[in-house]
């Protein structure tokens, strides 16, 4: 991993940094501005942080330290512990970082803390999942239902538009929306596809194979599995191999490095990936604009009591197949 980090740093030469800024229409920071940013810390408060899914977010944060001259921190409970995430948010508010990006495990639990953060003058944005009943500035991420529809279409094509399938998820609002998307596309276009079970794999790589193996044994006539979280794909792949059921077609979610080999060898038919790097790249810039008055929407948007940022930025998804999987490996 250290070699990977070194290689990424080498890529961020002055010309590359300028190119990144130009590509996104961002102002190039002067040396003086970089020096002023040195004490500014931007934090990503996530949840289930033990899983490999977060590599793109971490990579983006490393690049932003170089590009913007800021400090970045990635933190959050190792497991799906929503109470612990709320406590960590309060701890962060006491630290007074320059901005907080949140993937909320439970929006209702975090909403009061977001309000306290904003009252303390800390910009807050959300990614992957939203906290709509809060004063957060922006949500960046996919449309969960639409992502599920993309996965559902991919799975339907793989199984010939008919048969029994199971879906995998864990109880976060953003992933449950993807389950809804799968069901929508089946109901609208593929009435001969039947969802016989929705498996809670806990987004836990050590538990997911067992969850899917049990579901396969309970439903031996299934022909497909649609996963809606980052650990569903590998978990389902291990399960079909253990069950001797590699005839079952799998569509995964995201681009975890330990899952991609299963696409290469055909165990997994394909996957639907979020643009995770882009979410952090834009979110940290947006919060920084709020801190530096970089947005000239009004002479004084704070005095006007308006949000100068877009309320929602849908970043879209990227289909992964055997043909393009090599492009998604982290090198």
Residue pairs with C-beta under 8 A, 6 or more apart in sequence:
4 330
4 331
5 62
7 331
8 59
8 62
8 63
9 62
9 66
12 63
12 66
12 67
17 28
17 66
17 67
18 28
20 26
20 63
20 67
21 27
21 28
21 29
21 67
22 28
24 281
24 282
24 285
26 285
27 294
29 37
29 67
29 68
29 69
33 69
34 68
34 69
35 69
37 68
37 69
37 70
37 288
38 69
38 70
38 71
39 71
40 70
40 71
40 98
40 288
40 291
41 70
41 71
41 72
41 73
41 95
41 97
41 98
42 61
42 64
42 70
42 71
42 72
42 73
42 97
42 98
42 99
42 100
42 101
42 284
42 287
42 288
43 72
43 73
43 74
43 75
43 92
43 97
43 99
43 100
43 101
44 57
44 61
44 72
44 73
44 74
44 75
44 76
44 100
44 101
44 102
44 103
44 280
45 75
45 76
45 85
45 88
45 89
45 92
45 100
45 101
45 102
45 103
46 54
46 57
46 74
46 75
46 76
46 102
46 103
47 76
47 77
47 80
47 81
47 82
47 85
47 103
47 104
47 105
47 172
48 76
48 77
48 78
48 79
48 80
48 105
48 203
48 204
49 74
49 75
49 76
49 77
49 78
50 78
50 79
51 203
51 204
51 205
51 230
51 231
51 256
52 205
52 230
52 256
52 257
52 258
53 230
53 231
53 254
53 256
53 276
54 74
54 276
55 256
55 257
55 330
56 255
56 276
56 277
56 280
56 330
57 74
57 276
57 277
57 279
57 280
58 74
59 277
59 330
60 276
60 277
60 278
60 279
60 280
60 281
60 284
61 72
61 74
61 280
61 284
62 72
63 281
64 70
64 72
64 280
64 281
64 284
64 285
65 71
65 72
68 284
68 285
68 288
70 98
70 284
70 288
72 284
73 97
75 88
75 92
76 85
76 88
76 103
77 84
77 85
77 88
77 105
79 204
80 105
80 170
80 171
80 172
80 202
80 203
81 105
82 105
82 106
82 109
82 110
83 109
85 104
85 105
85 106
85 109
85 110
86 106
86 109
86 110
86 113
89 100
89 102
89 110
89 113
89 114
89 117
90 113
90 116
92 100
92 117
93 113
93 116
93 117
93 120
93 122
96 120
96 122
97 122
98 122
98 123
98 287
98 288
98 291
99 122
99 123
99 124
99 125
99 284
99 287
99 288
99 290
99 291
100 117
100 122
100 123
100 124
100 125
100 287
101 124
101 125
101 126
101 127
101 280
101 283
101 284
101 287
102 110
102 114
102 124
102 125
102 126
102 127
102 131
102 136
103 126
103 127
103 128
103 129
104 110
104 126
104 129
104 130
104 131
105 129
105 172
106 172
107 129
107 130
107 131
107 132
107 133
107 134
107 173
108 133
110 131
110 134
111 131
111 133
111 134
114 124
114 131
114 134
114 135
114 136
115 134
115 135
117 124
118 124
118 134
118 135
118 136
123 137
123 286
123 287
123 290
123 291
124 134
124 135
124 136
124 137
125 136
125 137
125 138
125 139
125 140
125 283
125 286
125 287
125 309
126 136
126 138
126 139
126 140
126 141
127 139
127 140
127 141
127 279
127 280
127 283
128 141
128 142
128 174
128 274
128 279
129 141
129 172
129 173
129 174
130 136
130 139
130 141
130 174
130 312
132 139
137 286
137 287
137 290
137 307
137 309
138 283
138 286
138 307
138 309
138 310
138 311
138 312
138 313
139 311
139 312
139 313
140 278
140 279
140 282
140 283
140 312
140 313
140 315
141 174
141 274
141 279
141 313
141 314
141 315
142 274
142 275
142 314
142 315
142 316
142 317
143 177
143 314
144 173
144 174
144 175
144 176
144 177
144 178
144 180
144 181
145 177
145 178
145 180
145 181
145 184
146 181
146 317
147 177
147 178
147 181
147 253
147 272
147 274
147 317
148 177
148 178
148 179
148 180
148 181
148 182
148 183
148 184
148 185
148 228
149 181
149 182
149 184
149 185
150 181
150 272
150 317
150 319
151 178
151 181
151 182
151 226
151 227
151 228
151 251
151 253
151 272
152 181
152 182
152 183
152 184
152 185
152 186
152 226
153 185
153 189
154 251
154 269
154 270
154 272
154 319
155 165
155 182
155 224
155 225
155 226
155 249
155 251
155 269
156 185
156 186
156 189
156 190
156 193
158 224
158 249
158 251
158 269
158 270
159 165
159 193
159 223
159 224
159 249
161 190
161 192
161 193
162 190
162 192
162 193
163 192
163 193
163 194
163 222
163 223
163 224
164 193
164 194
164 195
164 196
164 219
164 221
164 222
164 223
164 224
165 193
165 194
165 195
165 196
165 222
165 223
165 224
165 225
165 226
166 195
166 196
166 197
166 198
166 199
166 212
166 215
166 216
166 219
166 222
166 224
166 225
166 226
167 179
167 182
167 183
167 195
167 197
167 198
167 199
167 225
167 226
167 227
167 228
168 198
168 199
168 201
168 208
168 211
168 212
168 225
168 226
168 227
168 228
168 229
168 232
168 235
168 236
169 175
169 176
169 178
169 179
169 198
169 199
169 200
169 201
169 227
169 228
169 229
169 232
170 200
170 201
170 202
170 203
170 204
170 229
171 200
172 203
172 229
175 203
175 228
175 229
176 228
178 228
178 253
179 198
179 228
182 195
182 226
182 228
183 195
186 193
186 195
193 224
196 219
196 222
197 215
197 218
197 219
199 211
199 212
199 215
200 211
201 207
201 208
201 211
201 212
201 227
201 229
201 231
201 232
201 235
202 208
202 211
203 229
203 230
203 231
204 231
205 231
205 234
205 235
205 258
207 235
208 231
208 232
208 234
208 235
208 236
208 238
209 234
209 235
209 238
209 239
209 242
210 239
211 235
211 239
212 225
212 232
212 235
212 236
212 238
212 239
212 240
213 238
213 239
213 242
213 243
215 222
215 239
216 222
216 239
216 240
216 243
216 245
216 248
217 243
222 248
223 247
223 248
223 249
224 248
224 249
224 250
224 251
225 232
225 236
225 240
225 248
225 249
225 250
225 251
226 250
226 251
227 233
227 235
227 236
227 250
227 251
227 252
227 253
228 253
229 253
229 254
230 253
230 254
230 256
230 259
231 256
232 252
232 253
233 250
233 251
233 252
233 253
233 254
233 256
233 259
233 262
233 268
233 271
234 252
234 256
234 258
234 259
234 262
236 248
236 250
236 252
236 268
237 250
237 252
237 259
237 262
237 267
237 268
240 246
240 248
240 250
240 267
241 267
246 267
249 269
250 262
250 267
250 268
250 269
251 268
251 269
251 270
251 271
251 272
252 259
252 262
252 263
252 268
252 270
252 271
252 272
252 320
253 271
253 272
253 273
254 271
254 272
254 273
254 274
254 276
255 271
255 273
255 318
255 320
255 328
257 329
257 330
259 268
259 271
260 320
260 325
260 328
260 329
262 268
263 269
263 270
263 271
263 320
263 321
263 322
263 325
264 322
264 325
266 322
270 319
270 320
270 321
270 322
271 319
271 320
272 317
272 318
272 319
272 320
273 317
273 318
273 319
273 320
273 328
274 315
274 317
274 318
275 315
275 316
275 317
275 318
278 315
279 315
282 313
282 315
286 309
288 294
289 295
289 308
289 309
290 308
290 309
295 301
295 308
295 309
297 306
297 308
298 304
298 306
298 308
301 307
301 308
318 328
320 328
